Amino acid sequence: MDVLKISAKSAGDHVVVTLDGALNTASFDDLDKSFATLFKKGFHRLIINLEKLTYVSSAGIGVFIGYQPMAQESGGNIVLMKPIESVREVFDLLGLTDICAVVNTYDEAKAEMAKAGGSGGVVE
């Protein structure tokens, strides 16, 4: 069974969250707790680096769907970056691409983040 590794690094006005492994029914709660911690600390501008995410289930997608409106209400945004083809296909199939921007580069992610406006929390 794949384990999901989650790391977060502050990068100016946003946080880059890197996911490595499988986001499924066994691991989605870990991501939910990580997002809850970031939001509690006032970080609402998240770029999610998915280049090492090997699998995503509907339970995992539910975390993004649940937090995106909260991010936007706080002047933030959740941008999904560099998903592998099979993960992108699941995003498309389940409609996540209608809720969160999905981009291929860090520059595109920063541009999407700029569209959100607001501070989305001060990153120290």
Secondary structure, DSSP 8 states (H G I E B T S, - for coil): ----EEEEEEETTEEEEEEEEEESTTTHHHHHHHHHHHHHTT--EEEEEEEEEEEE-HHHHHHHHHHHHHHHHTT-EEEEE---HHHHHHHHHHTGGGTSEEESSHHHHHHHHHHH-S-SS---
